[in-house]
């Protein structure tokens, strides 16, 4: 952020206006994708290291990266409704930096070099990678489906929530279509009550593991 602010000053841009512009465009999914693609193009253009690795090594590294990408997107998806697009973009940048470091440790080259090598070997249309991506995506979707089903309230809980909702009477709305404040408070009480009851055991188990990680000096890993 400090570097971005200084760069804005050097090219005579108002830093606050620049950040406002970023925020605006990051909220548009298509423009956000174009910004990220342009960012990759610039970084790849700055990569001067020659491609000496074999195509097989680059394919292996691409698979490694794709698995990490899927984990990153899964994390971002969980933040979709609670985090601003700009904050999500910052989190994504951090995760990409971690992936780049992981590539260096595992294969001896970073993300920018992988992008250059992938273009060199024209891996965008590589059938092995296409099949691998489909397999990983299918596995992730299967895992997410199982997690979603596991998080679903049992039928008796749903019936209880519905009965408590009916006890509030007809929904009360304002002219703009949103609930009145009093009716919203009453529905919130039902939501908080059942959410707390359903998540209590899991949160307590999570807390025990987290506190043990703190005692063991492994808070960051946890």
C-alpha positions in Angstrom: 0.0 0.0 0.0 2.9 2.4 0.9 4.6 1.6 -2.4 1.4 2.2 -4.4 0.9 5.5 -2.6 4.5 6.6 -3.4 4.2 5.4 -7.0 1.0 7.5 -7.4 2.9 10.6 -6.1 5.8 10.0 -8.5 3.5 9.9 -11.6 1.5 12.8 -10.2 -1.7 10.9 -9.4 -3.8 11.5 -6.3 -3.4 8.4 -4.2 -6.8 8.6 -2.7 -8.4 8.9 -6.2 -6.3 6.0 -7.4 -7.5 3.8 -4.5 -11.1 4.8 -5.1 -10.7 3.9 -8.8 -9.2 0.5 -7.9 -12.1 -0.2 -5.6 -14.6 0.7 -8.2 -13.1 -1.5 -10.9 -12.5 -4.4 -8.6 -16.2 -4.6 -7.8 -16.8 -5.4 -11.5 -15.9 -9.1 -12.0 -15.0 -8.7 -15.7 -12.8 -5.6 -15.1 -11.2 -7.3 -12.1 -10.3 -10.3 -14.4 -8.8 -7.9 -17.0 -6.7 -6.1 -14.3 -5.3 -9.4 -13.0 -4.5 -10.5 -16.6 -2.7 -7.3 -17.3 -0.8 -7.6 -14.0 0.3 -11.1 -15.1 1.4 -9.7 -18.5 3.6 -7.0 -16.9 5.2 -9.4 -14.4 5.9 -11.9 -17.2 7.5 -9.2 -19.4 9.9 -8.5 -16.5 10.9 -12.1 -16.2 14.4 -12.4 -17.8 15.3 -15.9 -16.8 15.6 -18.3 -19.8 13.5 -21.4 -19.9 15.8 -24.4 -19.3 13.4 -26.7 -17.6 11.8 -29.6 -19.5 8.1 -29.5 -20.5 7.4 -32.4 -18.0 8.8 -30.3 -15.1 6.7 -27.3 -16.1 3.6 -29.5 -16.3 4.3 -30.9 -12.9 4.7 -27.4 -11.5 1.5 -26.3 -13.2 -0.4 -29.0 -11.5 1.1 -28.0 -8.2 0.0 -24.4 -8.8 -3.5 -25.4 -9.9 -4.1 -27.3 -6.7 -3.0 -24.3 -4.6 -5.2 -22.0 -6.8 -8.2 -24.2 -6.0 -7.6 -23.9 -2.3 -7.2 -20.1 -2.7 -10.4 -19.7 -4.6 -12.2 -21.8 -2.0 -10.9 -19.5 0.7 -12.0 -16.4 -1.3 -15.4 -17.9 -1.9 -16.0 -18.2 1.8 -15.2 -14.5 2.1 -17.4 -13.4 -0.8 -20.3 -12.0 1.3 -18.2 -10.7 4.2 -15.2 -9.0 2.6 -15.0 -6.2 0.1 -13.8 -6.9 -3.5 -10.7 -4.8 -2.8 -9.9 -6.7 0.4 -10.4 -10.0 -1.5 -8.0 -8.8 -4.2 -5.4 -8.1 -1.5 -5.9 -11.5 0.1 -5.5 -13.1 -3.4 -2.3 -11.2 -3.9 -0.9 -12.5 -0.6 -1.9 -16.1 -1.5 -0.3 -15.8 -4.9 2.9 -14.6 -3.3 2.7 -17.7 -1.0 2.2 -19.9 -4.1 5.2 -18.3 -5.8 7.4 -19.0 -2.7 6.1 -22.6 -2.6 7.1 -23.0 -6.3 10.6 -21.7 -5.5 11.0 -24.2 -2.7 9.5 -27.1 -4.6 10.8 -26.5 -8.1 13.4 -23.7 -8.0 11.5 -21.1 -9.9 8.7 -18.6 -9.1 5.3 -17.8 -10.5 6.5 -15.4 -13.1 8.9 -17.9 -14.5 6.2 -20.6 -14.5 4.0 -18.2 -16.6 6.8 -17.6 -19.0 7.6 -21.3 -19.3 3.9 -22.3 -19.7 3.7 -19.9 -22.6 6.9 -21.2 -24.1 5.6 -24.7 -24.1 2.1 -23.6 -25.1 0.5 -25.4 -22.2 -2.7 -23.6 -22.4 -4.0 -26.3 -24.7 -2.1 -29.2 -23.2 -4.5 -32.1 -22.9 -2.9 -33.6 -19.8 -3.3 -30.4 -17.9 -6.9 -30.0 -19.1 -7.8 -33.4 -17.9 -6.0 -32.8 -14.6 -7.9 -29.5 -14.0 -11.2 -31.2 -14.7 -10.4 -34.0 -12.2 -9.3 -31.5 -9.5 -12.4 -29.4 -10.0 -14.6 -32.4 -9.8 -13.0 -33.5 -6.6 -13.3 -30.1 -5.0 -17.0 -29.9 -6.1 -17.6 -33.3 -4.5 -15.9 -32.2 -1.3 -17.9 -28.9 -1.2 -21.2 -30.8 -1.8 -20.4 -33.1 1.1 -19.6 -30.2 3.4 -22.8 -28.4 2.3 -24.8 -31.5 3.1 -23.1 -31.9 6.4 -23.9 -28.3 7.3 -27.6 -28.7 6.5 -29.9 -28.6 9.5 -31.8 -31.8 10.2 -35.5 -31.9 9.2 -36.7 -31.5 12.8 -34.6 -28.4 13.2 -35.9 -26.9 10.0 -39.5 -27.6 11.1 -38.8 -25.9 14.5 -37.4 -22.8 12.7 -40.4 -22.6 10.5 -42.8 -22.8 13.4 -41.0 -20.1 15.3 -41.0 -18.0 12.1 -44.8 -18.5 11.7 -45.3 -17.4 15.3 -44.1 -13.9 14.3 -47.2 -13.4 12.0 -47.2 -11.9 8.6 -43.8 -10.4 7.5 -43.7 -6.7 7.9 -42.0 -4.8 5.0 -41.1 -1.1 4.3 -41.8 0.6 1.1 -38.3 -0.2 -0.2 -39.0 -3.9 0.2 -36.8 -4.5 3.2 -38.2 -5.7 6.6 -39.2 -3.2 9.2 -36.6 -2.9 12.0 -38.7 -4.5 14.7 -39.6 -7.5 12.5 -36.0 -7.8 11.5 -35.0 -7.9 15.2 -37.5 -10.7 15.9 -36.3 -12.8 13.0 -32.7 -12.2 13.9 -33.4 -13.6 17.4 -34.5 -16.9 15.8 -31.5 -17.0 13.4 -29.0 -16.3 16.2 -30.6 -18.8 18.5 -30.5 -21.7 16.1 -27.1 -20.8 14.6 -25.6 -20.8 18.1 -27.2 -24.1 19.1 -26.1 -25.8 15.9 -22.5 -24.5 15.9 -21.8 -24.6 19.6 -20.2 -28.1 19.7 -18.0 -27.5 16.6 -16.8 -24.1 17.8 -15.9 -25.5 21.2 -13.9 -28.3 19.5 -12.2 -25.8 17.3 -11.4 -23.6 20.3 -9.7 -26.5 22.1 -7.5 -27.2 19.0 -6.7 -23.5 18.6 -5.7 -23.1 22.2 -3.5 -26.2 22.1 -1.8 -24.8 19.0 -1.1 -21.5 20.9 0.4 -23.5 23.8 2.6 -25.4 21.3 3.7 -22.2 19.6 2.0 -23.3 16.4 -0.6 -20.6 16.1 0.5 -19.5 12.6 0.2 -23.1 11.3 -3.2 -23.4 12.8 
